[in-house]
Amino acid sequence: MGYGKGEVIRVGIIGCGGIANGKHIPGILGVEGVEIVALCDIIPERAEQTKESFGLTGAKVYQDYKDLLKDETIDDVQVCTPNRSHSFITIDALEAGKNVMVEKPMAINAAEAKAMIDASKRTGKALTVAYQNRQSPEMQILKAEAEAGTFGRIYYAKAQALRRRGVPTWGVFMNEYEQGGGPLIDICTHSLDGTLWILNNYKPKRCFGTTFHMLGKMPAEYQGNGWGEWDPEKFTVEDSAFGMCIMEDGTLITLETSWALNTLDTVDEGRTFLCGTLAGADCTDDGVRINGVRDGQMYVDIINDKTERGAPYYDGRGWEGFGIREQQVWYDYLRGEGELVVKPEQAYVVSQILEGIYESARTGKEIVFD
Ligand SMILES: NC(=O)c1ccc[n+]([C@@H]2O[C@H](COP(=O)([O-])OP(=O)(O)OC[C@H]3O[C@@H](n4cnc5c(N)ncnc54)[C@H](O)[C@@H]3O)[C@@H](O)[C@H]2O)c1
């Protein structure tokens, strides 16, 4: 932190797969005053390929992230590896004096997430988690409306991320050991993060849930997956999960998520659903809908991407728009010109609740948080 005006921030990328190439690198390239100077992947050809496709001619390529961390000119590291390695790579990077943006989920469990926060405090280096959906138009509108008091007291919300057939078959997504779980930790993590952020409620009291290993075990003729056929033998994580979390103040958040489910009721992970004393809201393809009663009459306000109302808007609905904003706000923060948007303590609570749901599914018991 403490960069002077015009001073270039030098960045290293660890893990050069889908998310690094699809979001982080285009995002960083969209921000002024930041330079990608190092790329690392345990499969070095991937880092070389990334270097070539983005024309990062000056970037050094590493196979072992520990070698990248030895470069004292690198200020900031972005961890884009599978979930299991988020915690130890992040902690090593913080200890090496780097600020860190780590991909979601923060870690595969709450204890590891806590160790990451401790390392950030110990080293005085900044840490954030890449929940880019906070920059989506829907989440920005809902956050602004919640802060303006539009919803009154929100006492019921749904964190949904429901895919009919959207199993990520590349990399290690279906591998329990590497990822710590399936859709709950992979996509519902976004929905829960956005929901807690809008509610500004980070005090879970108890949770309960179940996970299913049903469609993941089905043979090819029942798959029909958008991302290609999966091998049922290698599908060791859940294919859907459902649960609920009751917060200290009594607010109920239900969680519903799937990579594969026989439903037409699909919900993108960048959306949420809330009910408050004054109004409720949900996100649809037509825009964000706010419903309530005004002057004794029920109303529905639809705010879509074309309106001037509500939160600030950014061009593009895909990675490009959110990904650039995610990087912009991070580097603004590192330059002392803005707030840290995704605080590690917030991402920790997401990990805590997700772990609670998994634990409940394993034990059949309600999990009570201290
Ligand atoms: N924010 C989002 O919406 C979003 C979307 C997709 C993935 N992700 C997250 O990004 C992470 C990576 O996902 P992906 O889709 O890019 O996977 P991927 O398999 O495409 O890429 C991961 C890369 O990391 C490399 N790698 C593995 N271990 C490494 C290590 N120890 N050191 C250096 N490189 C290593 C792999 O060789 C691979 O190239 C996951 O944690 C996932 O949850 C986030």
The ligand as a MOL file (V3000), in Angstrom:
LIG
                    3D

  0  0  0     0  0            999 V3000
M  V30 BEGIN CTAB
M  V30 COUNTS 44 48 0 0 0
M  V30 BEGIN ATOM
M  V30 1 N -14.9150 -15.5760 -9.8000 0
M  V30 2 C -15.5240 -16.4660 -10.5650 0
M  V30 3 O -16.6660 -16.2990 -10.9710 0
M  V30 4 C -14.8050 -17.7200 -10.9270 0
M  V30 5 C -15.1120 -18.4200 -12.0980 0
M  V30 6 C -14.3510 -19.5610 -12.4090 0
M  V30 7 C -13.3750 -20.0250 -11.5260 0
M  V30 8 N -13.1210 -19.3070 -10.3700 0 CHG=1
M  V30 9 C -12.1310 -19.7760 -9.3940 0
M  V30 10 O -10.8300 -19.6750 -9.9600 0
M  V30 11 C -10.0240 -20.7600 -9.5250 0
M  V30 12 C -9.4390 -21.4420 -10.7580 0
M  V30 13 O -10.4830 -21.8310 -11.6240 0
M  V30 14 P -10.2380 -21.9740 -13.2120 0
M  V30 15 O -11.5790 -22.1220 -13.8480 0
M  V30 16 O -9.3500 -20.9070 -13.6830 0 CHG=-1
M  V30 17 O -9.5000 -23.3850 -13.2150 0
M  V30 18 P -8.4750 -23.9100 -14.2970 0
M  V30 19 O -8.3250 -25.3600 -14.0490 0
M  V30 20 O -8.9010 -23.4690 -15.6540 0
M  V30 21 O -7.0990 -23.1390 -13.9410 0
M  V30 22 C -6.3620 -23.3580 -12.7840 0
M  V30 23 C -4.8800 -23.2660 -13.1610 0
M  V30 24 O -4.0970 -23.2710 -11.9750 0
M  V30 25 C -2.9540 -24.0650 -12.2330 0
M  V30 26 N -2.4180 -24.5030 -10.9400 0
M  V30 27 C -2.8790 -25.4780 -10.1210 0
M  V30 28 N -2.1530 -25.5300 -8.9860 0
M  V30 29 C -1.2010 -24.5720 -9.0930 0
M  V30 30 C -0.1320 -24.1570 -8.2570 0
M  V30 31 N 0.0850 -24.7270 -7.0720 0
M  V30 32 N 0.6680 -23.1630 -8.7000 0
M  V30 33 C 0.4710 -22.5790 -9.9110 0
M  V30 34 N -0.5310 -22.9440 -10.7460 0
M  V30 35 C -1.3520 -23.9260 -10.3480 0
M  V30 36 C -3.4600 -25.1850 -13.1220 0
M  V30 37 O -2.4110 -25.8350 -13.8290 0
M  V30 38 C -4.4200 -24.4270 -14.0270 0
M  V30 39 O -3.7830 -23.9420 -15.2040 0
M  V30 40 C -10.9250 -21.6570 -8.6730 0
M  V30 41 O -10.6890 -21.4030 -7.3160 0
M  V30 42 C -12.3420 -21.2410 -9.0410 0
M  V30 43 O -13.2470 -21.3500 -7.9600 0
M  V30 44 C -13.8090 -18.1770 -10.0820 0
M  V30 END ATOM
M  V30 BEGIN BOND
M  V30 1 1 1 2
M  V30 2 2 2 3
M  V30 3 1 2 4
M  V30 4 1 4 5
M  V30 5 2 4 44
M  V30 6 2 5 6
M  V30 7 1 6 7
M  V30 8 2 7 8
M  V30 9 1 8 9
M  V30 10 1 8 44
M  V30 11 1 9 10
M  V30 12 1 9 42
M  V30 13 1 10 11
M  V30 14 1 11 12
M  V30 15 1 11 40
M  V30 16 1 12 13
M  V30 17 1 13 14
M  V30 18 2 14 15
M  V30 19 1 14 16
M  V30 20 1 14 17
M  V30 21 1 17 18
M  V30 22 2 18 19
M  V30 23 1 18 20
M  V30 24 1 18 21
M  V30 25 1 21 22
M  V30 26 1 22 23
M  V30 27 1 23 24
M  V30 28 1 23 38
M  V30 29 1 24 25
M  V30 30 1 25 26
M  V30 31 1 25 36
M  V30 32 1 26 27
M  V30 33 1 26 35
M  V30 34 2 27 28
M  V30 35 1 28 29
M  V30 36 1 29 30
M  V30 37 2 29 35
M  V30 38 1 30 31
M  V30 39 2 30 32
M  V30 40 1 32 33
M  V30 41 2 33 34
M  V30 42 1 34 35
M  V30 43 1 36 37
M  V30 44 1 36 38
M  V30 45 1 38 39
M  V30 46 1 40 41
M  V30 47 1 40 42
M  V30 48 1 42 43
M  V30 END BOND
M  V30 END CTAB
M  END
